[in-house]
Structures are given as C-alpha cells and as structure tokens.
Amino acid sequence: MSITSPEKDHVDAYSGMSTTGHEWDGIRELNTPLPKWWLNIFYACIVWSLGYWVVYPSIPLATTYTKGVLGYSSRGEVTQELADLTRARAPMVTALAAASFVDIQKDPKLLAFARAQGKAAFGDNCAPCHGAGGGGSKAFPNLVDDDWLWGNGSLEDIQLTLTHGIRSADAQARMGNMPAFGDGVLKPTDISLVADYVRSLADLPVDKAVDLNAGARVFAENCAACHGDAAKGNNELGAPNLTDQIWLYGSDKATIVEGLVKGRGGIMPNWGERLDAGTIKALAVYVRTLGGGHSLK
C-alpha cells in the first residue's frame, strides 16, 4: 500500500538522499534526479523537433498539412528520381520504339536493354496475373511453355496482344470466347459425353463405360468449328489445343464440364493505353524470351 509521508524533507540515512514523501509498505521513495546528460539530450530533442516541424512537412491540418520551409516531401523526391531515370533512359527508349524487331535482335546493346526494360515492366504490370517468372496460374496463361492461345508466339503477335488486349474495351482487341453450352444449347448428358471425349483426346483416363463415339459426334457438331476437327485449336480465335495436355483452367472432368456449361472468356487489359510504345516492345521481347524465344540471343 502506498501512503504519503508527512516527512517530505526526510533524508535517507543509508544513501544520504532526500525522499519524496511517498512510502510503500515501509519503503520510502528516494528523490533521485535524472542524470544531467540525459536531461540535456531530452531538451535538445525537444528543440530539434520544433525545428523539424518548421523545416519539414509534419503537422496535419483540416484538408492539407504544413509544407515546411524547405518544401520537401518523400513523394516529391521519388517523383524526381523517377524523372531523372526516365531522362537517362530516354535515348535508348526512343531508339527501341523506333527500331523494328529485326533491328533489335541484330543490336546486342538494344536487345539487352529491351530485355532489362521488359523484365522491369513485366514485374510491375504482368506478374500479378502471370507470376514473377511468367509461369501463370489457373485462368492466367503460362508464358514459359511456348504454347500460345493467340497467334504463334511471334514478337509481332505478342506486341499486338499487349497493345490491344484480349476481350478488352479496345476496338482492335482480340475477340473470341467459349460459349456457354449449358445455356440451353446442349443437354447435360451431351456435355458429360463431350467432356469425357475431350479428356480422351489428351490421353487422360476416362470411364470405359462412356460412349466416346457419341462424345465425338457432339464435339464435331458443336466444338470443331473453333477447336478444329482434330481438336488442335485455332490461335486466330484463341481456341486452345485440346490434345497437348496444357490446360488453362484444369483437366479434371468437373472443371471441363464447368467450362462447357458456363463458358470461358478471361480479359487481358489493353496495355497500349497505359504503357508507351517502347515499353510495349520491350515487354514483347522479354515475354518471347520466356516462351521459347531461344533465337533472341
């Protein structure tokens, strides 16, 4: 229990130091002053903080904040650094935008710059969907395996896709989607049959009791127009090859049935509205290098 002793001027016999007048269970509190060096640092920090408030932005106001006499801000510093970097890269970016892909591949310095620029742009803009290494994930294409839904993987095709996007708002976007056959087009039994047939095309296990010939007929009447009679796909329509065991959404029957019933149609942004021509070209070079671009050396 703490009490206030009436003997405020009491001096401790052992230490020779006066007490504060407080006592806890018979133990008196010594009136020990803080070290001078500590107090001096504390007061100096107070003075420093007052100066900091004046020099740098620090105090929030109703709709803004005090700017400080130096007008400094960390955002402004970053903006300036980015502007300096842009100016430093400008000659190479301009050269990259003006060069053809053939010229880029012939110029080792320009090719190296395109790869570096493309890698940075990929990390900032593409990696959230396609992964840091371009390996993709469910519903987002793998850019490493040299299997292309749109075009044949040429630099020009990749540039076109990057610029205008897929099923985006761009008038020149690549268009084409998987219809929803479950919306009154096919019966559930037919959807099940064609799902098993598609799995058999990729050498995936199918129940022996399934009539694959019936599934083949459903495929020929409804799917071959886009995927081809041999189911090898059509990269002008974004229709995937169904025989190569590369699956964008998954190869299990339930996933295939879901795609048949509900349809498929992911969207890729039209990066031409967000990135400059040089960056788009650098991205095309980098992506092609990921996806079997062994000729880009």
C-alpha positions in Angstrom: 0.0 0.0 0.0 1.3 3.5 -0.9 0.9 6.4 1.5 2.1 10.0 1.6 4.5 10.5 4.4 4.3 13.8 6.3 8.1 13.8 6.4 8.7 15.3 3.0 12.2 16.5 4.0 13.3 13.2 5.3 16.8 12.2 4.4 17.6 8.6 3.9 20.3 7.5 6.3 21.9 5.0 4.1 22.2 7.0 0.8 22.1 10.4 2.3 19.5 11.4 -0.3 16.2 13.2 0.5 12.9 11.3 -0.1 9.8 12.4 -2.0 7.4 11.8 0.9 6.0 8.7 -0.6 6.2 5.4 1.2 5.2 1.8 0.2 4.9 -0.7 2.9 7.6 1.0 4.9 9.9 1.6 1.9 10.5 5.3 1.2 10.9 6.7 -2.3 14.2 8.4 -2.9 14.1 11.8 -4.7 16.7 10.7 -7.3 17.2 13.3 -10.0 17.7 12.3 -13.6 21.3 12.4 -14.9 22.3 15.8 -16.4 23.5 14.2 -19.6 20.0 12.6 -20.1 18.2 15.8 -19.4 20.4 17.7 -21.8 19.7 15.2 -24.6 16.0 15.3 -23.8 15.8 19.1 -24.0 18.0 19.1 -27.2 15.5 16.6 -28.8 12.6 19.0 -28.0 14.4 21.9 -29.6 15.3 19.6 -32.6 11.6 18.5 -33.0 10.5 22.1 -33.1 13.0 22.9 -35.8 11.9 19.8 -37.7 8.3 20.9 -37.7 9.3 24.2 -39.2 11.6 22.9 -41.8 9.8 19.7 -43.0 6.1 18.8 -43.6 4.8 17.5 -40.3 1.5 18.9 -38.9 -1.8 17.6 -40.4 -4.4 20.3 -41.0 -8.1 20.0 -41.9 -7.6 19.4 -45.7 -3.8 19.5 -46.1 -0.6 19.7 -44.0 2.2 22.1 -43.2 4.6 22.0 -46.1 7.8 23.1 -44.2 10.1 26.0 -45.3 12.1 23.6 -47.5 9.1 22.3 -49.4 10.4 18.8 -49.1 8.3 15.6 -49.4 9.3 12.0 -49.8 6.8 11.7 -52.7 8.4 14.6 -54.5 11.8 13.0 -54.0 10.7 9.7 -55.5 9.0 11.6 -58.4 12.2 13.5 -59.1 14.3 10.3 -59.0 11.9 8.6 -61.5 12.0 11.7 -63.7 15.8 11.6 -63.7 15.7 7.9 -64.5 13.3 8.5 -67.4 15.6 11.2 -68.8 18.6 8.9 -68.5 16.8 6.1 -70.4 15.1 8.3 -72.9 17.7 7.8 -75.8 17.5 4.0 -75.5 13.7 4.1 -75.1 13.4 6.3 -78.2 15.7 4.0 -80.2 13.8 0.9 -79.0 10.4 2.4 -80.0 11.8 3.3 -83.5 13.6 0.0 -84.2 12.0 -3.0 -85.8 12.1 -6.3 -84.0 14.7 -7.4 -86.6 16.9 -4.4 -85.8 16.5 -5.1 -82.1 17.7 -8.7 -82.5 20.7 -7.5 -84.5 21.8 -4.9 -82.0 23.2 -6.6 -78.8 23.1 -3.4 -76.8 19.5 -2.6 -77.8 18.4 -6.3 -77.2 20.0 -6.3 -73.8 18.2 -3.0 -72.9 14.9 -4.4 -74.2 15.2 -7.4 -72.0 16.0 -5.4 -69.0 13.3 -2.9 -69.6 10.8 -5.6 -70.4 11.7 -7.6 -67.2 11.1 -4.5 -65.1 7.8 -3.7 -66.9 6.7 -7.3 -66.6 7.3 -7.2 -62.8 5.3 -4.0 -62.4 2.4 -4.9 -64.7 2.1 -8.5 -65.7 3.5 -10.5 -62.7 0.3 -10.1 -60.6 -1.5 -12.4 -63.0 1.1 -14.4 -64.9 3.5 -14.8 -61.9 7.0 -13.3 -61.4 8.6 -15.9 -63.7 5.7 -16.0 -66.2 4.6 -19.4 -65.1 0.9 -18.4 -64.9 -1.8 -19.9 -62.8 -5.3 -21.1 -63.2 -7.1 -18.9 -65.8 -3.8 -17.0 -66.5 -1.7 -18.4 -69.3 1.8 -19.9 -68.8 4.2 -17.7 -70.8 7.1 -20.1 -70.4 5.8 -23.2 -72.3 5.7 -21.8 -75.8 2.1 -22.8 -76.1 0.1 -19.8 -77.4 -3.6 -19.2 -77.4 -3.4 -16.2 -79.7 -1.0 -16.1 -82.6 2.1 -18.2 -83.0 4.2 -16.5 -80.3 6.0 -14.2 -82.7 7.2 -10.9 -81.5 4.6 -9.1 -83.6 1.8 -11.3 -82.3 2.8 -10.7 -78.7 3.1 -6.9 -79.3 -0.4 -6.9 -80.8 -1.9 -8.7 -77.8 -0.1 -6.4 -75.4 -1.2 -3.3 -77.2 -4.8 -4.1 -77.7 -5.6 -6.8 -75.1 -8.0 -9.7 -75.2 -11.7 -9.1 -74.9 -10.9 -5.6 -73.7 -12.6 -2.3 -74.5 -10.1 -1.6 -77.3 -11.7 -1.7 -80.7 -8.8 -3.8 -82.0 -8.7 -6.2 -79.1 -8.5 -9.9 -79.9 -12.0 -11.3 -79.5 -13.4 -14.8 -79.2 -14.8 -16.7 -76.2 -16.0 -20.1 -75.2 -19.8 -20.2 -75.4 -22.0 -21.3 -72.5 -23.3 -24.6 -73.9 -25.3 -25.2 -70.7 -27.5 -22.3 -71.5 -30.0 -24.4 -73.5 -27.5 -25.4 -76.2 -26.6 -28.9 -75.0 -28.2 -31.3 -72.7 -26.3 -32.3 -69.5 -25.8 -35.8 -70.9 -24.2 -34.4 -74.1 -22.0 -32.1 -72.0 -20.8 -35.0 -70.0 -20.1 -37.1 -73.1 -18.1 -34.3 -74.8 -16.1 -33.7 -71.6 -15.1 -37.3 -71.5 -14.2 -37.2 -75.2 -12.0 -34.1 -74.7 -10.2 -35.8 -71.9 -9.6 -38.9 -74.1 -8.0 -36.7 -76.7 -5.4 -35.7 -74.2 -4.8 -39.3 -73.1 -6.5 -38.7 -69.8 -8.3 -41.6 -68.1 -12.0 -42.0 -69.0 -14.6 -44.4 -67.7 -14.7 -47.4 -70.0 -18.5 -47.4 -70.0 -18.5 -43.9 -71.7 -19.5 -43.9 -75.3 -16.7 -41.9 -76.8 -18.1 -42.1 -80.3 -21.2 -40.2 -79.1 -18.9 -37.6 -77.5 -17.0 -37.3 -80.8 -20.3 -36.6 -82.6 -21.2 -33.8 -80.1 -17.7 -32.4 -80.5 -17.9 -32.4 -84.3 -21.3 -30.6 -84.2 -20.5 -28.0 -81.6 -16.8 -27.7 -80.9 -14.9 -28.4 -84.1 -15.8 -25.1 -85.6 -13.4 -23.4 -83.2 -11.1 -26.1 -82.0 -10.7 -27.9 -85.3 -11.7 -31.4 -86.4 -8.6 -32.8 -84.8 -9.0 -30.5 -81.7 -5.6 -28.9 -82.4 -7.1 -25.4 -81.7 -7.2 -22.2 -83.6 -4.9 -19.4 -82.4 -6.8 -16.8 -84.5 -9.8 -17.4 -82.3 -8.0 -18.1 -79.0 -9.3 -21.7 -79.1 -6.8 -23.9 -77.3 -5.3 -27.1 -78.5 -7.2 -29.8 -76.6 -4.7 -32.6 -77.2 -1.4 -31.3 -75.7 -2.3 -31.7 -72.0 -1.8 -28.0 -71.4 -4.9 -26.7 -69.6 -5.7 -23.1 -68.7 -8.4 -23.9 -66.1 -7.7 -27.6 -65.3 -8.1 -31.0 -66.9 -10.4 -32.8 -64.4 -13.8 -33.6 -65.7 -15.6 -31.3 -63.3 -13.6 -28.3 -64.5 -14.1 -29.1 -68.1 -17.9 -29.6 -67.6 -18.0 -26.2 -65.8 -16.3 -24.6 -68.8 -18.8 -26.2 -71.2 -21.8 -25.2 -69.1 -20.8 -21.6 -68.2 -18.4 -20.8 -71.0 -15.0 -19.1 -70.7 -13.7 -15.7 -71.5 -11.0 -14.1 -69.5 -9.9 -10.5 -70.1 -6.4 -9.1 -70.7 -6.1 -5.3 -70.4 -5.1 -3.3 -73.5 -1.7 -2.0 -72.3 -1.4 0.4 -75.2 -3.4 2.9 -73.2 -1.1 2.6 -70.2 2.4 1.9 -71.5 4.4 3.7 -74.1 5.4 2.0 -77.4 9.0 1.4 -76.3 7.9 -0.4 -73.1 5.4 -2.5 -75.1 8.1 -3.5 -77.5 10.5 -4.3 -74.6 7.7 -6.4 -73.0 7.2 -8.4 -76.2 10.9 -9.2 -76.4 11.0 -10.2 -72.8 7.9 -12.4 -73.0 9.1 -14.0 -76.2 12.4 -14.8 -74.4 10.3 -16.6 -71.7 8.2 -18.5 -74.1 10.6 -20.5 -76.2 12.4 -17.4 -77.6 15.7 -19.1 -77.9 16.5 -17.2 -81.0 16.7 -14.0 -79.1 20.4 -14.3 -78.1 
